[in-house]
Amino acid sequence: MHGDFHSVFKGSGLEFDDVRSYQYGDDVRTIDWNVSAKGHGTFVKTFKEEKEQNVFFILDVSASQEIGKNTRKIDIGREICAVLALSAVKNNGSVGLICFSDQKEAYIKPDKGMRHAYQMIGTLFNLTPVSIKTDLQKSLKFTLTMLKKKSVVIFISDFIDTGYHTNLSALAHKHDLVVIHLNDPREIRFPNLGIIPLYDKETRKTIWVNSSSSKFREKINKGHAENKLKLEQFCRRNGANYLWVNTNEDYLTKLVQLFKIRRIRSKR
């Protein structure tokens, strides 16, 4: 909980406050050329320190998140929310949460304090979703409507859905977006097990497939690989951070590395 975890949740440093007349010694980079162009003199921008940060979590709790041999994707998602929420409140930030499937399963309005963070964590780990389906677009639309203050938005999902990219782009441009893409290794390296039944948790239907077919395994593996690549490229184009997390690895190491990158960029 030291150092790198804290750095991502500090305020952006300075935010615009007002303008005043230029004085000898002022940094010319702070001149407000739009105001100065009106012909009433030269004016510079003034800033005030922004110490607090608003951190908002979007967590996918649909049935596809229950996949995992020893640790499920939903378990990793909950733990990441809990760790980062505690880090944020330790820096006097406010934290909020929406858990979603194809509907709002739980919503906690952003607030400060350790008690609020533990209340949020309790909701996370005690929640039993009503729906088993996924609709990322609805969750993004809700967040865009509800979240007015610019925030660090941490979106945690396996992103097995379509039609959500327009709203995700809008969220990235309005807020500081971090996308955490959860995955189970068997989803990208489907094992050769012969003819087996596959159960779709979201449709609750079972189909029989021939997993010994190289074409079948290649199709499954290629689909997940393409989804990962497209989302990663999308985040890069829209200025969002992207993190790929497997259920069988230490996600803390990856989080620390991500926050180091964010801290370096914020100093530039």
RADARA-V819351 format. One record per backbone hydrogen bond with DSSP energy under -1.0 kcal/mol. NH is the residue of the N-H (numbers start at 0). CO is the residue of the C=O. Records with the same first field share a line. If there is no record, write none. Layout:
NH=CO, CO
This chain:
4=1
6=2
8=5
12=49
14=47
16=45
17=45
19=43
21=41
25=22
29=26
30=27
31=42
32=30
35=31
36=32
37=34
38=35
43=19
44=29
45=17
47=14
49=12
54=93
55=151
56=95
57=153
58=97
59=155
60=99
62=131
64=61
65=62
66=63
72=66
73=64
75=71
76=72
77=73
78=74
79=75
80=76
81=77
82=78
83=79
84=80
85=81
86=82
87=83
88=84
89=85
90=87
91=88
92=87
93=52
94=110
95=54
96=107
97=56
98=105
99=58
100=102
104=98
105=98
107=96
110=94
116=112
117=113
118=114
119=115
120=116
121=117
122=118
123=119
124=120
125=121
134=100
138=134
139=135
140=136
141=137
142=138
143=139
144=140
145=141
146=142
151=53
152=175
153=55
154=177
155=57
156=179
160=158
167=163
168=164
169=165
170=166
171=167
172=168
173=169
174=170
175=150
177=152
178=240
179=154
180=242
181=156
182=244
186=183
187=184
188=184
195=208
197=206
199=204
203=199
206=197
208=195
210=193
212=209
216=212
217=213
218=214
219=215
220=216
221=217
222=218
223=219
224=220
225=221
226=222
227=223
228=224
229=225
230=226
231=227
232=228
233=229
234=230
235=231
236=232
237=233
239=234
240=176
242=178
244=180
246=182
248=245
254=250
255=251
256=252
257=253
258=254
259=255
260=256
261=257
262=258
263=259
264=260
265=261
267=264
